[in-house]
Amino acid sequence: QVQLVESGGGSVQAGGSLRLSCAASGMLFRFDPMAWYRQAPGKERELVARITSTHITNYDYSDSVKGRFTISRDNAKNMVYLQMSSLKPEDTAVYYCNIVHSGMNYWGKGTLVTVSP
C-alpha cells in the first residue's frame, strides 16, 4: 500500500520561506517520478515541480515558481522536499505530494500554505 504524507505547511508573510516534506512508504521509489502539485481555492490542481531520476536526474518547474522553489529527494529516507523561497500571496494553496508508481498516480492528503501580503 503506497502512502504519501506531507508536512511543513503553514502561514508565512510574503517574501518568507517554507520547506515542505513528503514521506513515502509502501514501496521502493528510487526511480519513480515524484512531484509537488498545488490547488488554490477555486482553481484546478497544477504541477509545481517534478523530479525524475533514472541514470540522470531531471527537474521540471512551473514558470510561476522557477527560480524560487527547489525540489529534491532523499531516496535513503524515502523523502521528497520542496524548498519554497520568496513566497508570494499567489502561492497560497494546498500542496500535494505525488508519485507515479507502476503506472498509477498516488497522492497525499495535502498541506496548506498560506502567504499573507
Wavefront OBJ file of the C-alpha trace (Angstrom):
o trace
v 0.000 0.000 0.000
v 1.581 3.257 -1.159
v 1.238 6.133 1.287
v 2.368 9.727 0.996
v 2.273 12.104 3.964
v 3.031 15.795 3.551
v 4.181 18.156 6.285
v 5.683 21.596 6.675
v 2.839 23.809 5.567
v 1.826 26.885 7.497
v 1.357 30.622 7.380
v 4.092 32.980 6.303
v 4.408 36.561 5.156
v 5.276 37.444 1.596
v 8.982 37.102 0.973
v 9.319 34.331 3.513
v 10.299 30.691 3.109
v 8.895 27.282 3.892
v 10.096 23.747 3.381
v 7.582 21.052 2.606
v 8.352 17.396 3.204
v 6.718 14.262 1.867
v 7.297 10.864 3.419
v 6.672 7.905 1.133
v 6.069 4.389 2.325
v 4.879 1.086 0.970
v 7.312 0.529 -1.861
v 10.737 1.354 -3.300
v 10.524 4.537 -5.282
v 14.086 5.359 -6.265
v 13.304 5.696 -9.963
v 9.683 6.798 -9.745
v 8.859 10.346 -10.776
v 7.798 12.421 -7.804
v 6.172 15.802 -7.872
v 4.504 18.573 -5.939
v 1.185 19.940 -7.103
v -0.929 22.682 -5.626
v -4.534 23.713 -5.694
v -5.680 27.205 -4.816
v -9.292 27.956 -3.877
v -11.489 27.922 -6.956
v -8.685 26.748 -9.219
v -7.597 23.468 -10.733
v -4.705 21.474 -9.354
v -1.463 22.408 -11.089
v 2.015 20.996 -11.285
v 4.567 22.935 -9.251
v 7.708 20.832 -9.567
v 8.723 17.334 -10.637
v 11.867 15.286 -10.133
v 12.655 12.187 -12.139
v 15.714 10.033 -11.543
v 16.972 7.343 -13.870
v 20.647 7.472 -14.842
v 20.398 11.260 -14.543
v 18.114 13.491 -12.523
v 15.708 15.806 -14.296
v 13.882 18.731 -12.766
v 10.778 20.463 -14.066
v 9.250 23.590 -12.610
v 6.229 25.646 -13.466
v 7.112 29.074 -14.777
v 5.429 30.686 -11.777
v 7.869 29.126 -9.287
v 11.044 28.791 -11.337
v 13.966 30.340 -9.506
v 12.091 30.438 -6.190
v 11.256 26.781 -5.454
v 13.567 23.781 -5.371
v 12.513 20.138 -5.379
v 14.788 17.446 -4.013
v 14.619 13.854 -2.844
v 16.418 11.592 -0.410
v 15.986 8.020 -1.581
v 17.631 6.604 1.544
v 14.914 8.197 3.655
v 12.076 7.835 1.136
v 11.524 11.585 1.261
v 10.885 14.343 -1.231
v 11.109 18.017 -0.354
v 10.019 21.353 -1.723
v 12.037 24.355 -0.589
v 9.984 27.486 -1.213
v 11.555 30.930 -1.051
v 10.427 34.466 -1.882
v 6.867 33.347 -1.307
v 4.046 35.399 -2.773
v 0.366 35.610 -1.816
v -0.463 33.828 -5.076
v 1.459 30.796 -3.791
v -1.331 30.255 -1.266
v -2.746 26.776 -1.876
v -2.953 23.236 -0.629
v 0.220 21.474 -1.724
v 0.077 17.796 -2.649
v 2.811 15.228 -2.979
v 2.512 12.884 -5.966
v 4.278 9.760 -7.140
v 3.787 7.725 -10.286
v 4.465 4.118 -9.398
v 3.870 1.224 -11.786
v 1.790 3.468 -13.978
v -0.500 4.610 -11.183
v -0.779 8.037 -9.574
v -0.683 8.279 -5.799
v -1.444 11.391 -3.779
v -1.013 12.613 -0.264
v -3.776 14.452 1.584
v -2.060 17.812 1.192
v -0.649 20.522 3.388
v -1.911 24.101 3.422
v 0.403 27.002 2.665
v -0.916 30.495 3.321
v 1.098 33.543 2.289
v -0.068 36.897 3.575
v 0.800 40.220 1.911
l 1 2 3 4 5 6 7 8 9 10 11 12 13 14 15 16 17 18 19 20 21 22 23 24 25 26 27 28 29 30 31 32 33 34 35 36 37 38 39 40 41 42 43 44 45 46 47 48 49 50 51 52 53 54 55 56 57 58 59 60 61 62 63 64 65 66 67 68 69 70 71 72 73 74 75 76 77 78 79 80 81 82 83 84 85 86 87 88 89 90 91 92 93 94 95 96 97 98 99 100 101 102 103 104 105 106 107 108 109 110 111 112 113 114 115 116 117
